[in-house]
């Protein structure tokens, strides 16, 4: 017997949008398409009433659990609750300050997150700063991804990065790199005087990103290792990475984040420390170029790069922009932003959105088609989006930090109902799931 029916939905897949129903049994999709509801009984019916149905979003870049860094009240429970409220039903979490570079550290974090998770999750190993990490042993704990940096505070030298790439490539994994060249950052910082929010942009120039992306592309080809460039902040950066996508012998994937599409340097005067992020925001022209790269396929996927802080912590940046951590809370608002300012503004099609935040991230994470698709036999993770206008307010979000950089923005799409494993886990940003509901997803 069908456990639940989602009726009268506009179902998005790679080919377009079709009206139909989704039948769910034992946590999986039993049938999907027109007329499914007419010949099946169900214990529960969710009337989509013409809302858009997407697979639950798969977010492969977020920072949501660090007991040594995050203050009380912010942990994997609070942040995966924020995720599921925004239609994100699978996350791949990255280390923040505390390294995860040994099997013991990986197991410890996996167990901690498993007790707290509202959503299914994977983990990335990192931040790799020194040679000698046992790639095989860490990978055997359930990850295929290793994160390193070309910039402080987790700067790895070139030899360490190449060595890591060689070993990860041999093991069949992928290296993720934060691409900003430290030498350029040092030079730029030395020329910056002052503590105002606007000077922060000048301390992390575009050229630092371009140089690092180019170098890491060559490193990856030399080491024969797949490369994932995280949080590309500019259209020029996407173009630089695109050179390797078209000619390299190994896969190169490019990721960007909502804030790099939503904001530019021009917004910092108004929002100040609430837009402090690394890499920094770029010019309005670079934002336009980045949208083009997202639309034409140069950018492979969009991830939130969610980083949680309380409002009071971020406020300190008005007096001294160097004080607060860089990073923005964005996992709960990502889907609504991309529909409102992407699809509804003609920048993206529904199938392209499906590719950017559902199918391609699931493939990169190694969990497709179980995640990231609405096919028979896959996990019944569904996000229903209603199309209506509203004003963004932190008061309406599950996120515990009390702020959002999108405050006051006018949007035209709201996450209405979220299902995970066939269960209704959120309605209108009110979470109904409990910590520990999510499961770890081993990614060999």
C-alpha positions in Angstrom: 0.0 0.0 0.0 1.1 3.5 -0.7 2.0 5.4 2.5 1.7 8.9 1.1 0.7 10.6 -2.1 1.8 14.0 -3.3 -0.9 15.1 -5.8 -1.2 17.8 -8.4 2.5 18.8 -8.4 4.5 20.4 -11.2 7.4 17.9 -11.2 10.8 19.1 -12.3 13.4 16.8 -13.9 16.2 17.1 -16.5 13.8 17.3 -19.4 11.3 20.0 -18.1 8.3 20.4 -15.9 5.2 18.1 -16.0 2.1 17.9 -13.9 1.6 14.7 -12.0 1.6 12.9 -8.7 4.3 11.2 -6.5 3.4 7.9 -4.7 5.6 7.0 -1.8 5.9 3.6 0.0 8.4 2.5 2.6 10.4 5.7 2.3 10.9 5.4 -1.4 9.2 6.7 -4.5 6.9 4.0 -5.8 5.5 5.8 -8.8 5.7 9.3 -10.3 3.8 10.9 -13.2 0.4 11.8 -14.4 -2.6 9.9 -13.0 -0.6 8.1 -10.3 -3.1 9.1 -7.6 -6.2 7.9 -9.4 -5.6 4.2 -8.8 -3.7 4.0 -5.5 -4.8 4.3 -1.9 -2.7 6.2 0.6 -2.8 6.7 4.3 -1.9 10.4 3.8 -2.2 12.8 0.9 -0.2 16.0 0.4 -2.1 18.3 -2.0 0.6 20.2 -3.8 -2.1 22.3 -5.5 0.1 23.2 -8.5 3.3 23.8 -6.5 6.7 23.0 -8.0 8.2 19.6 -6.8 11.9 19.2 -6.9 14.1 16.5 -5.5 15.3 17.4 -2.0 18.3 19.7 -2.5 21.8 18.2 -2.1 24.2 20.7 -0.6 27.9 19.6 -0.9 29.6 22.5 0.8 28.6 23.6 4.3 30.2 24.2 7.7 27.8 23.0 10.4 29.6 21.2 13.2 32.7 22.2 15.1 32.5 21.8 18.9 35.8 23.6 19.4 34.7 26.7 17.3 30.9 27.2 17.3 29.2 28.7 20.3 26.5 27.0 22.4 23.3 26.5 20.4 25.1 26.1 17.1 25.8 22.5 16.1 24.8 19.9 13.6 21.3 19.7 15.0 20.5 23.4 14.7 22.1 23.7 11.3 20.6 20.6 9.7 17.3 21.8 11.0 17.9 25.1 9.1 18.8 23.0 6.1 15.7 20.9 6.0 13.5 24.0 6.5 14.9 25.3 3.3 14.3 22.1 1.3 17.8 20.7 1.7 17.6 17.0 2.6 21.2 15.8 2.0 24.4 17.6 3.1 28.1 16.9 2.7 29.7 18.8 5.6 33.3 20.2 5.5 35.7 20.8 8.4 35.8 24.4 9.7 38.5 25.0 12.3 39.0 21.5 13.7 40.9 19.2 11.3 39.6 15.9 10.2 42.6 14.2 8.8 42.8 10.8 10.7 40.5 7.8 10.8 39.9 8.5 14.5 38.9 12.1 13.9 36.6 11.1 11.0 34.9 8.4 13.1 34.5 10.8 16.0 32.9 13.5 13.9 30.7 10.9 12.1 29.3 9.7 15.4 28.7 13.2 16.8 26.9 14.3 13.6 24.9 11.1 13.5 23.4 11.8 16.9 22.3 15.3 15.8 21.4 15.1 12.1 18.0 16.0 10.8 19.1 15.1 7.3 21.2 12.4 5.6 24.8 13.5 5.5 28.3 12.8 4.2 31.6 14.2 5.4 34.8 15.6 3.8 38.3 15.1 5.2 40.4 18.1 5.8 41.8 20.7 6.2 45.0 19.1 5.0 48.0 21.3 5.8 50.8 18.8 6.2 52.0 15.8 4.1 51.6 12.4 5.5 47.8 12.0 5.8 46.8 8.3 5.3 44.4 8.8 2.4 43.5 5.1 2.2 42.7 4.8 5.9 40.7 8.0 6.1 38.8 7.2 2.8 37.9 3.7 4.2 35.9 5.5 6.9 33.4 6.6 4.2 34.7 9.7 2.2 35.9 10.3 -1.3 36.7 14.0 -0.8 39.8 15.7 0.7 39.9 19.5 1.3 43.0 21.7 1.2 43.8 25.4 0.9 46.2 27.7 -1.0 45.6 30.4 1.6 45.7 31.0 5.3 44.6 30.0 7.9 44.9 26.5 6.5 47.6 27.1 3.9 49.3 24.0 2.5 52.5 24.4 0.5 52.7 23.3 -3.2 54.5 20.1 -2.4 51.9 19.0 0.1 49.1 19.7 -2.3 50.7 17.8 -5.2 51.4 14.9 -2.9 47.9 14.9 -1.6 46.5 15.0 -5.2 48.7 12.0 -6.3 47.5 9.8 -3.4 43.9 10.9 -3.6 43.9 10.3 -7.4 45.4 6.8 -7.0 42.7 6.1 -4.4 39.9 7.2 -6.7 38.9 10.3 -4.8 38.8 14.0 -5.4 40.6 17.0 -3.9 38.7 20.1 -3.1 40.7 23.3 -3.0 40.0 26.8 -1.6 41.7 28.8 -4.4 43.3 32.1 -3.4 47.1 32.7 -3.7 48.5 33.7 -0.3 51.3 35.8 -1.9 48.8 38.1 -3.6 46.7 38.2 -0.5 49.7 39.2 1.6 50.7 42.0 -0.8 47.1 43.3 -1.0 46.7 43.3 2.8 49.9 45.2 3.3 48.4 48.0 1.2 45.1 48.2 3.1 44.7 50.8 5.8 41.7 50.9 8.1 39.1 48.7 9.8 36.0 49.6 7.9 34.0 46.8 6.2 34.6 48.2 2.7 38.4 47.8 3.0 38.1 44.0 3.4 37.2 43.6 -0.3 40.5 45.2 -1.2 42.5 42.7 0.9 41.3 39.7 -1.2 41.6 40.8 -4.9 40.2 38.9 -7.9 43.7 38.1 -9.1 44.4 35.9 -6.1 41.5 33.7 -7.1 42.5 33.6 -10.8 46.1 32.7 -10.1 45.2 29.9 -7.6 42.6 28.3 -9.9 45.0 28.2 -12.8 47.8 26.7 -10.6 45.5 24.1 -9.1 44.3 23.1 -12.5 47.8 22.4 -13.6 48.6 20.6 -10.3 45.6 18.3 -10.8 46.6 17.4 -14.3 50.2 16.8 -13.3 49.1 14.6 -10.4 46.3 12.9 -12.3 43.7 13.8 -9.7 40.1 15.0 -10.1 39.8 18.6 -8.8 36.8 20.4 -7.3 37.2 24.2 -7.0 35.0 25.4 -4.2 33.2 28.7 -4.0 34.2 30.4 -7.3 33.5 34.0 -6.6 33.7 35.6 -10.1 32.8 35.1 -13.7 36.5 35.5 -14.5 37.3 32.7 -12.0 34.8 30.5 -13.7 36.4 31.2 -17.1 39.8 30.4 -15.7 38.5 27.1 -14.4 36.7 26.4 -17.6 40.0 26.2 -19.4 40.8 23.0 -17.6 37.3 21.6 -17.9 37.7 21.6 -21.6 41.3 20.3 -22.0 42.5 18.5 -18.8 42.9 14.8 -18.6 41.2 14.7 -15.3 37.7 15.9 -14.3 37.6 19.5 -13.0 34.3 20.7 -11.4 33.5 24.2 -10.5 31.2 25.3 -7.6 29.8 28.7 -6.8 27.5 29.9 -4.0 24.3 32.0 -3.7 26.1 35.0 -2.1 28.4 35.4 -5.1 25.4 35.7 -7.4 23.3 37.9 -5.0 25.8 40.5 -3.8 28.8 42.5 -5.1 31.2 45.0 -3.6 28.6 47.7 -4.2 26.4 46.1 -1.4 29.1 46.3 1.3 28.5 49.9 2.2 25.0 49.0 3.3 25.5 45.6 4.8 29.0 45.8 6.1 30.2 42.8 8.1 27.1 40.9 7.1 28.8 40.3 3.8 32.2 39.3 5.0 33.1 36.1 3.2 36.2 34.4 1.7 36.9 34.8 -1.2 35.5 38.4 -1.0 32.7 39.7 -3.1 33.6 41.0 -6.5 32.4 43.8 -8.8 28.9 43.9 -10.3 30.3 43.1 -13.7 31.9 39.9 -12.3 28.5 39.0 -10.8 26.9 39.3 -14.2 29.6 37.1 -15.7 29.2 34.6 -13.0 25.4 34.3 -13.7 26.4 33.6 -17.4 28.8 30.9 -16.3 26.1 29.3 -14.1 23.6 29.4 -17.0 25.9 28.1 -19.7 27.3 25.2 -17.8 30.8 26.5 -17.0 29.8 26.3 -13.3 28.8 22.8 -12.5 26.8 23.2 -9.3 25.7 25.6 -6.6 26.4 25.0 -2.9 25.5 27.1 0.1 29.0 27.3 1.9 26.8 27.8 4.9 28.6 29.2 7.9 26.6 30.0 11.1 27.3 32.9 13.5 25.1 34.8 15.9 24.1 38.4 15.0 26.0 39.9 17.9 29.3 38.3 16.8 28.9 39.7 13.3 27.9 43.1 14.5 31.5 43.5 15.9 32.7 43.9 12.3 31.2 47.4 12.0 34.0 48.6 14.4 36.7 46.2 13.2 36.1 44.2 10.0 39.0 41.9 10.8 37.4 40.6 14.0 34.5 38.3 13.0 34.9 35.1 11.1 34.1 35.2 7.4 31.1 33.2 6.2 27.4 33.6 5.7 24.3 31.6 6.8 22.7 30.5 3.5 21.6 26.9 3.5 18.0 27.7 4.4 17.6 30.5 1.8 19.5 28.9 -1.1 16.6 27.3 -3.0 14.3 30.3 -2.5 17.0 32.6 -3.8 17.8 30.6 -6.9 14.1 30.2 -7.8 13.2 33.9 -7.1 16.3 35.5 -8.6 17.3 32.8 -11.0 14.3 31.0 -12.5 11.7 33.7 -12.1 14.1 36.4 -13.4 14.8 34.4 -16.5 18.4 33.6 -15.6 17.8 29.9 -15.2 15.4 27.3 -16.4 13.8 24.8 -14.1 15.8 21.9 -15.5 19.0 23.9 -15.1 18.2 24.6 -11.5 17.5 20.8 -11.0 20.9 20.1 -12.4 22.7 22.7 -10.2 21.3 21.9 -6.8 19.9 18.3 -7.1 21.3 16.0 -9.8 24.9 17.2 -10.2 25.7 17.6 -6.5 24.3 14.1 -5.9 26.5 12.8 -8.6 29.6 14.6 -7.2 28.7 13.2 -3.8 28.4 9.7 -5.1 24.8 9.3 -4.0 22.9 9.6 -7.3 20.3 8.6 -8.2 19.3 7.6 -4.7 19.5 11.4 -4.0 18.9 14.2 -6.4 16.2 12.6 -8.5 12.5 11.8 -8.4 12.6 8.3 -9.9 10.9 5.1 -8.9 13.0 3.3 -6.3 14.9 6.4 -5.0 14.6 8.0 -1.6 11.4 10.0 -1.3 13.1 13.4 -0.6 10.9 16.1 -2.1 10.8 19.9 -1.8 7.5 21.6 -2.7 7.9 25.3 -3.6 5.0 27.7 -3.7 5.2 30.7 -6.0 4.2 33.8 -4.1 5.8 37.1 -3.2 7.1 37.8 0.2 9.8 39.9 2.0 12.7 38.0 3.5 13.1 38.2 7.2 15.3 36.4 9.7 12.3 36.2 12.0 10.7 33.7 9.6 13.7 31.4 9.4 14.7 28.4 11.5 18.3 29.5 11.6 19.2 30.3 15.2 21.7 33.1 14.5 19.1 35.8 14.1 20.2 37.2 10.8 20.4 36.7 7.1 22.2 38.8 4.5 19.0 38.7 2.4 17.0 40.7 5.0 14.4 42.8 3.3 14.8 41.3 -0.1 11.6 40.7 -2.2 11.4 37.1 -3.3 8.8 35.2 -5.3 9.2 31.6 -4.1 8.8 30.0 -0.7 9.7 26.5 0.4 6.3 25.1 1.5 6.6 21.4 2.4 9.6 19.2 2.6 9.6 15.4 2.7 12.6 13.2 3.6 12.3 9.5 3.3 8.6 10.0 2.7 8.0 11.8 5.9 6.9 15.4 6.2 9.9 17.0 8.0 9.1 20.7 7.5 6.2 23.0 6.6 6.7 26.7 5.9 10.1 26.7 7.6 8.8 25.0 10.7 10.8 21.8 11.3 8.9 18.6 12.3 11.9 16.2 12.3 14.0 15.3 15.3 17.8 15.2 15.7 19.2 11.8 14.8 16.7 11.2 12.0 19.4 11.6 9.4 21.8 8.8 8.5 25.5 8.9 7.5 26.0 8.2 3.8 29.3 6.3 3.2 30.9 7.5 -0.1 33.5 5.0 -1.2 
